[in-house]
Amino acid sequence: MSEIGAQVDLSHPTGRVWRALTDPTLLARWYTEVEPVAGRPGRLLLYTAGLPGFDAAVDAEVTERREPGALVLRCQEAGRRTLLSCAITPTAEGCRLVVRERLEHGFWPVEQRARREQSYRQALTGRLPAILDWLAFQQVDLQRDQGPPTAEMPLVEALRDVPAPAGRWRRTALLAALGGGVLVTGLTAWVLLPSSPDRAAAPDPATMPPVATTAASSPPPRATASARPTRGAPRGSARPSPSASATPSRTPTASPSPEALLAARYETLATRIFGYTGEVVVDNPADTAARDWTVVLTLPSGSTVADVSGADWQQDGQSVTFSGPAVPAGGSQVIRFDVRDAGPFVKAPEACAVVGTPCAGL
């Protein structure tokens, strides 16, 4: 038996996630269209033929339904039988949704299984959070024939359309008359007042009497006899002996470490209203494996990282540090992560660097 799956941490309550998971209209918005099979209670038809990793529509039977925590379906698709389970568990920031599909009968090619799992991951981390955000603000357009969700802003009446009370006009006229009188009085006073006298001219320096200065003459100092220096024996100065200059020895140039040659590139894989899914690929062009490496992201204030694959991680404020296994020589390491952001227009980190070298793509 083989199993595929995906999970996502959501900043929404379990009831809202359960609604998006079980309401056919909402499910069609973020995953696929679904309709009940006539005359067969508990049977559903999921139109998954056009999704990556699916060969045909899925005939599903609900085998377990525990609101708002668990939903289990037994699925038939193109000769394969699978068991699809969805589990919702509360967390400190909302809830976690885990989707698992286990093959019970048939065969999954490796490539098809990978594309099917990627389809689940993109739906959970991209389209589902967007629908939940719209539900949270009650701005979702659930009419399928009207295109994507749209929001209407409330209209604000102009103040000019609101009639003012009669007493207000009388007060306004009285204040205007008083203001006009004060203005006229001020202008009259400004015209009639004499101008300020000119400043007294400064005296001409040429007419000022010179200041007599007297210098007290002091008698010349008397010369005092100084002691004659005694003649000492001349000291012979030793000639410096020539010293051989040391020839500098050549030091071998150290080759850069494989960590210093690492390069990384960033890409936003999916976006939603309040967050996005990002990917960093670390490349090692060196001939040896790079073991001690870190990738540091700088996020806007209020952003948090979750659902990380491909590396260990730690967040400290706006800084997120990724580290992981050694990057093989000539190989790469792929890091995927989900970002929850308080702003609706942030779709990428502010900065990204691998061992101090900026990432490409930002």
Secondary structure, DSSP 8 states (H G I E B T S, - for coil): --EEEEEEEESS-HHHHHHHHH-HHHHHHHT--EEE-TT-TTEEEE--TTSTT-SS-EEEEEEEEETTTEEEEEEEETTEEEEEEEEEEE-SSSEEEEEEEEEEES---HHHHHHHHHHHHHIIIIIHHHHHHHHHTT-----GGG-S----------GGGS---HHHHHHHHHHHHHHHHHHHHHHHHHHHS-----------TTTS-------------------------------------------------GGGG-EEEEEEEEEETTEEEEEEEEE--SSS-B-S--EEEE--TT-EEEEEESSEEEEETTEEEEE-S-B-TT-EEEEEEEEE-SSTT--S-SEEEETTEE-BT-
